[in-house]
Amino acid sequence: MWYYLLKVALTAVLVVAVSEMSKRSSLLGGVLASLPLVSYLGMIWLYIDTGSTAKVSELSRSIFWLVLPSLSFFLLLPWLLKKGMGFGASFGISTVVMIGFYLAMVVCLKKLGIQA
């Protein structure tokens, strides 16, 4: 139980750190947020939990392919906000578009025979 709480606490600290740092500097917040900290932690916890380098390798490969469609969110959100759309609508539309790109990526990878 303590191990699980440690994992949750460390992950939460990183999310709060991004939020707090972004209040002071969007550049520093962006640098911290752009680091694949969640991926790092996920791989570390997976390896500690399973001891399987094969599972870590599979996770790493999946992350690579699925980072690409997530970039649509970070391109569309600021564009919609600059166009004067409200935060909620911009965030929602950007999320729906990103999910669409995720689904399209999964279909494309499957058609190409790439295991993600």
C-alpha positions as CSV (number, residue, x, y, z in Angstrom):
1,M,0.0,0.0,0.0
2,W,2.9,2.4,0.8
3,Y,4.5,1.7,-2.5
4,Y,1.2,2.7,-4.3
5,L,0.9,5.9,-2.3
6,L,4.5,6.8,-3.1
7,K,3.8,6.4,-6.8
8,V,0.7,8.5,-6.6
9,A,2.5,11.2,-4.5
10,L,5.5,11.5,-6.8
11,T,3.3,11.7,-9.9
12,A,1.1,14.4,-8.2
13,V,4.1,16.4,-7.2
14,L,5.2,16.6,-10.8
15,V,1.8,17.8,-12.0
16,V,1.7,20.5,-9.3
17,A,5.2,21.5,-10.1
18,V,4.3,22.2,-13.7
19,S,1.3,24.2,-12.7
20,E,3.2,26.3,-10.1
21,M,6.2,26.8,-12.4
22,S,3.9,27.9,-15.2
23,K,2.5,30.7,-13.0
24,R,6.0,32.2,-12.9
25,S,7.2,31.4,-16.4
26,S,5.4,29.7,-19.2
27,L,8.7,28.8,-20.8
28,L,10.0,27.0,-17.7
29,G,6.5,25.4,-17.2
30,G,6.6,24.3,-20.8
31,V,10.1,22.9,-20.4
32,L,9.1,20.8,-17.4
33,A,5.8,19.7,-19.0
34,S,7.4,18.8,-22.3
35,L,9.8,16.4,-20.6
36,P,8.4,12.9,-20.8
37,L,8.2,12.7,-17.0
38,V,5.0,10.7,-17.0
39,S,6.6,8.3,-19.5
40,Y,9.8,8.1,-17.4
41,L,7.8,7.3,-14.3
42,G,5.6,4.9,-16.1
43,M,8.6,3.0,-17.4
44,I,10.3,3.0,-14.0
45,W,7.2,1.8,-12.2
46,L,6.6,-0.8,-14.8
47,Y,10.1,-2.1,-14.6
48,I,10.1,-2.1,-10.8
49,D,6.7,-3.9,-10.7
50,T,7.5,-6.5,-13.4
51,G,11.3,-6.6,-13.9
52,S,10.5,-7.0,-17.6
53,T,12.6,-5.1,-20.1
54,A,10.4,-6.4,-22.8
55,K,7.3,-4.7,-21.3
56,V,9.3,-1.5,-20.9
57,S,10.4,-1.7,-24.6
58,E,6.8,-2.3,-25.7
59,L,5.7,0.7,-23.7
60,S,8.4,2.9,-25.1
61,R,7.5,2.0,-28.7
62,S,3.8,2.7,-28.0
63,I,4.6,6.0,-26.5
64,F,6.7,7.0,-29.6
65,W,3.8,6.3,-32.0
66,L,1.2,7.9,-29.8
67,V,3.1,11.1,-29.1
68,L,2.6,12.1,-32.7
69,P,-1.2,12.5,-32.6
70,S,-1.0,14.2,-29.2
71,L,0.9,17.1,-30.9
72,S,-2.4,18.2,-32.6
73,F,-3.7,19.3,-29.3
74,F,-0.8,21.6,-28.7
75,L,-1.1,23.2,-32.1
76,L,-4.9,23.6,-32.2
77,L,-5.5,24.9,-28.6
78,P,-3.4,28.1,-28.9
79,W,-4.7,28.7,-32.4
80,L,-8.4,28.5,-31.2
81,L,-7.6,30.7,-28.2
82,K,-6.0,33.3,-30.4
83,K,-9.1,33.3,-32.6
84,G,-11.1,34.4,-29.5
85,M,-12.7,31.1,-28.7
86,G,-13.2,30.5,-24.9
87,F,-11.0,28.2,-23.0
88,G,-13.6,25.4,-22.4
89,A,-14.6,25.2,-26.0
90,S,-11.0,25.4,-27.3
91,F,-9.9,22.7,-24.8
92,G,-12.8,20.5,-25.7
93,I,-12.4,20.8,-29.5
94,S,-8.7,20.3,-29.2
95,T,-9.2,17.2,-27.2
96,V,-11.8,15.8,-29.6
97,V,-9.5,16.4,-32.6
98,M,-6.6,14.8,-30.7
99,I,-8.7,11.7,-30.0
100,G,-9.6,11.6,-33.7
101,F,-5.9,11.6,-34.5
102,Y,-5.2,8.9,-31.9
103,L,-7.9,6.7,-33.5
104,A,-6.5,7.4,-37.0
105,M,-3.0,6.6,-35.9
106,V,-4.1,3.3,-34.4
107,V,-5.9,2.3,-37.6
108,C,-2.8,3.4,-39.7
109,L,-0.4,1.4,-37.5
110,K,-2.6,-1.6,-37.7
111,K,-2.8,-1.4,-41.5
112,L,0.9,-1.0,-41.7
113,G,1.5,-4.0,-39.4
114,I,3.2,-1.9,-36.7
115,Q,2.6,-3.1,-33.2
116,A,2.0,-0.1,-31.0
